[in-house]
Amino acid sequence: MSPEGRAALAALIHAEMPNLPVEAHDAATGHPLCVVGFGPDEVFAATEAMITTEVTMGARTRAFEAAWAARCGRAHGVMVNSGSSANLLLLAALVETGQLSPGDEVLVPAVGWSTSLFPVAQVGLVPVIVDVDPRTLCMDPASAAAARTPRTRAVLAVHLLGQAAEMGAYDDLLVLEDACGAHGATIGGRPVGGVGLGGTFSFFFSHHITTIEGGIVVTDDAQLADAMRSLRAHGWVRERSDRAALEAASPEIDPRFLFVSPGYNLRPTELAAAFGLVQDRRLDAWVARRRANHADWSARLAGVRGLTVFPEAPGTTHAGFAFPMLVDGDRAGCMAALEARGIATRPISGSNLARQPAFARVPALTPVPLPVADAVHTRGFFVGNSHAFGADHGVRLAAALAAWSAS
Ligand SMILES: Cc1ncc(COP(=O)(O)O)c(C=O)c1O
């Protein structure tokens, strides 16, 4: 683009999007699940990608991958088109590289997102559902220990709604992290996604930062990263670091269309990566505000009769994706009371995934009791948290819950 064209385009986009991204939301207007977290800078970057016709996976994607991997203290990042795809890709690559074999058991918490669980079975592994810790709603190491068998090879920890899961108890297993809803959270001073063998993130519209749809896997394992680069893009050899050797091993095949693994197409676009590069610069400040909200709201609500909240666990920093609660008694009535005051509610992710209808078609094991997940299933819900929310949202939430509790 010409310098004049860039300046004119930037001025136009900025004029059309004056108050975006939303930085401060007025609590008097309600309490939505999320706010619009992108603005003219992201739209300019994506538009520039289109105007230059650089739209398919390329330099912007590589730059975002490098930035996100560095953020997590990892050597490699492999960007994809969703967090669900990131989970699928990581697990498929572990099978592709032989680090896991079909039939191996993978410990998965009962409370997570549907596509934390389903990809385990989709690549031929056996999900073993374990309970969650009543203090964090993340996987309970004691329940995981009780569910282990000689076939257990890996654990998929889900950092639920911004709370980092405990991961120290699984030393002899492959530790995988679903950090799709915990961008910027830390455990023991380390960023989530940067602790296990591989970590995944989602950049869906409502997450801490967004590429509209999008996701990434980070890892230090070069072989795994290469497998993911093939599996992400048709199974071809192109983005692999060991490309030269693989091409030499198949001299009869044109290297431009050399397929070395039975892959998918999970690629992101350059528009998504352009968004991501701008959004990455916003994350730290935004997560700090989410964390402060989580602490403030936890303190405000701790005294509400019949309500359980989940303060940041010791040794972690909370990324405040959403604010979960458990109620004694009439959950539907409580959620209706909040909705009536403009406070949006949702169940806690998939709640007990073993009780979802789709679970009947997943070849999974449920060897241990799931009382905490069941409590989440019947008594849990969350409200939104956001960098644009503040103490006022906590005040309104506390007032609404106190009124419900007294009714
Ligand atoms: C824990 C967890 N895993 C996976 C996903 C899936 O991410 P996506 O919506 O980008 O596919 C989500 C989505 O919110 C999630 O919260």
The ligand as an SDF file (V2000), in Angstrom:
LIG
                    3D

 16 16  0  0  0  0  0  0  0  0999 V2000
  -11.2940  -25.0560   27.9280 C   0  0  0  0  0  0  0  0  0  0  0  0
  -11.6560  -24.9040   26.4840 C   0  0  0  0  0  0  0  0  0  0  0  0
  -11.1490  -25.7580   25.5740 N   0  0  0  0  0  0  0  0  0  0  0  0
  -11.4430  -25.6450   24.2700 C   0  0  0  0  0  0  0  0  0  0  0  0
  -12.2600  -24.6370   23.7990 C   0  0  0  0  0  0  0  0  0  0  0  0
  -12.5720  -24.5600   22.3380 C   0  0  0  0  0  0  0  0  0  0  0  0
  -12.0800  -23.3840   21.7240 O   0  0  0  0  0  0  0  0  0  0  0  0
  -12.7430  -22.8740   20.3510 P   0  0  0  0  0  0  0  0  0  0  0  0
  -14.0640  -22.2900   20.7030 O   0  0  0  0  0  0  0  0  0  0  0  0
  -11.7790  -21.8460   19.8450 O   0  0  0  0  0  0  0  0  0  0  0  0
  -12.8570  -24.0290   19.4490 O   0  0  0  0  0  0  0  0  0  0  0  0
  -12.8110  -23.7280   24.7020 C   0  0  0  0  0  0  0  0  0  0  0  0
  -13.7030  -22.6760   24.2510 C   0  0  0  0  0  0  0  0  0  0  0  0
  -14.1480  -21.8180   25.0050 O   0  0  0  0  0  0  0  0  0  0  0  0
  -12.5050  -23.8640   26.0890 C   0  0  0  0  0  0  0  0  0  0  0  0
  -12.9970  -23.0170   27.0010 O   0  0  0  0  0  0  0  0  0  0  0  0
  1  2  1  0
  2  3  1  0
  2 15  2  0
  3  4  2  0
  4  5  1  0
  5  6  1  0
  5 12  2  0
  6  7  1  0
  7  8  1  0
  8  9  2  0
  8 10  1  0
  8 11  1  0
 12 13  1  0
 12 15  1  0
 13 14  2  0
 15 16  1  0
M  END
$$$$
